[in-house]
């Protein structure tokens, strides 16, 4: 697929990311797995490889937190319309009393996109207290505003219900059954980890780029997970191949279909659903679902075409600006839909897909 190589190389030259790893697969096989560019640029260059471990950033929301809720729902421990106050009574004060688990999963809770509490407290327990005190920016259920706080709260709920650490629960229930051996928070073998930004006078490598995850000790519901394309393929395949299901097909259908729509925003439960401005481009089917991550990661699954596309990159190793113009951010937003369009067209032109 020379056209794909050319597109990725072009955006590396543009300065969108130092390198990346692409995997294209179906429910039955991997069609393409290839590394591009460099894993690291500084303090010295390192060639990339297909087993590079990347900071998934917000893919954590759908690879760890969402399946944790799916598991608890199937076990009868939680339901979508349970009020958050049932699990976190200290959170549900004032206007927050009516927030349900559903609102957290669909980003309709009314919470602001992020919290600056990490700027004035670096202690994980104090930071949790500050997050729980966050007030709403709009009325519950009246708009879709993507918020990392929703998934941090879901992580607190999982720990409250299970009475074990979040990372232990997701490893035992999700990663181990699927043999996702390179997927973890705070990975121990950092030699294969792609570094991201610089913080506290050190280049982050094996610690999350996200501030709230970083100052919560590296483990959070919104970010902090690390993985490879191979592991993510195993995870994605479990949604569209019955031989690898770890959830009921009814649960999968429930979480991956559209539940809310405001303007151009369409949300499933945890998952982004295909819309006109989706990063999966124009050729994925309307039933497609996926997610992206701030560091440069993305995962999309098309259950109609039985197609999986995973692209992992570490754009924040080159540049990281929040709330301002960031060249790498703009370029990767431009790159993603073009990549997905090219992949779909290339696969079906070559007759490599049998659906």
URCOR-V194155 format. One record per pair of residues at least 24 apart in sequence whose ideal C-beta (glycine too) atoms are under 7 Angstrom apart, sorted by the first residue. I is the first residue (numbers start at 1). J is the second residue. Records with the same first field share a line. If there is no record, write none. Layout:
# URCOR-V194155
I=J + J
This chain:
# URCOR-V194155
1=32 + 346
3=342 + 346
4=342 + 343 + 346
7=338 + 339 + 342
8=36
9=36
11=331 + 335
12=36 + 37
14=331
15=318 + 327 + 328 + 331
16=315 + 328 + 331 + 332 + 335
17=296 + 313 + 314 + 315 + 318 + 328 + 332
18=314 + 317 + 318
19=48 + 313
20=311 + 312 + 313
21=48 + 50 + 52 + 229 + 312
22=311
23=229 + 233 + 310
24=309 + 343
25=233 + 308
26=306 + 307 + 353
27=237 + 240 + 241 + 306
28=241
30=233
31=347 + 352
33=229
39=194
40=194 + 195 + 317
41=317 + 318
50=229
51=192 + 228
52=192 + 194 + 228
53=182 + 187 + 192 + 193 + 194 + 226 + 227 + 228
54=194 + 226 + 227 + 297 + 312 + 314
55=196 + 208 + 209 + 226 + 295 + 314
56=225 + 226 + 227 + 293 + 297
57=209 + 210 + 223 + 293 + 294 + 295 + 297
58=222 + 223 + 291 + 292 + 293 + 294
59=225 + 291 + 293 + 297 + 299
60=222 + 223 + 224 + 225
61=151 + 222 + 270 + 291
62=270 + 271 + 291
63=225 + 227 + 232 + 235
64=170 + 225
65=151 + 154 + 155 + 221 + 270
66=255 + 269 + 270 + 271
67=174
68=158 + 169 + 170
69=105 + 154
70=247 + 251 + 255
71=173
72=158 + 161
73=251
74=247 + 248 + 251
77=161
78=161
84=153
87=157 + 160 + 161
88=132 + 153 + 156 + 157 + 160
90=132
91=132 + 153
94=135
95=136
96=136
98=140
99=140
103=140 + 141
104=150 + 153 + 154
105=269 + 270
106=259 + 260 + 267 + 269
107=144 + 145 + 146 + 147 + 150 + 267
108=141 + 143 + 144 + 260
109=140 + 147 + 150
110=136 + 137 + 138 + 139 + 140
111=136 + 137 + 147 + 149 + 150
112=137 + 147
113=145 + 146 + 147 + 148
114=148
115=149 + 212
118=211 + 212 + 215
122=215
124=215 + 216 + 217
127=215 + 216
143=262
144=260 + 262 + 265 + 267
148=212 + 222
151=221 + 222
152=212 + 220 + 221 + 222
154=221
155=220 + 221
166=219 + 221
167=219
174=246
177=246
178=234 + 235 + 238 + 246
179=234
180=227 + 231 + 234 + 235
182=227 + 228 + 231
183=225 + 227 + 231
184=226
185=218 + 219 + 224 + 225
186=218
187=226
193=226
194=314
195=314 + 317
196=295 + 314 + 316 + 317
197=316 + 317 + 320
209=294 + 295 + 316
210=294
229=310 + 312
232=299 + 310
233=308 + 310
236=299 + 301 + 308 + 310
237=308
239=301
240=301 + 303 + 306
256=289
279=336 + 337
280=337 + 340
281=337 + 338 + 340 + 341
282=337 + 341
283=340 + 341 + 344 + 345
284=340 + 344
296=332
298=336
300=340
305=353 + 355
306=355
309=340 + 343
311=339
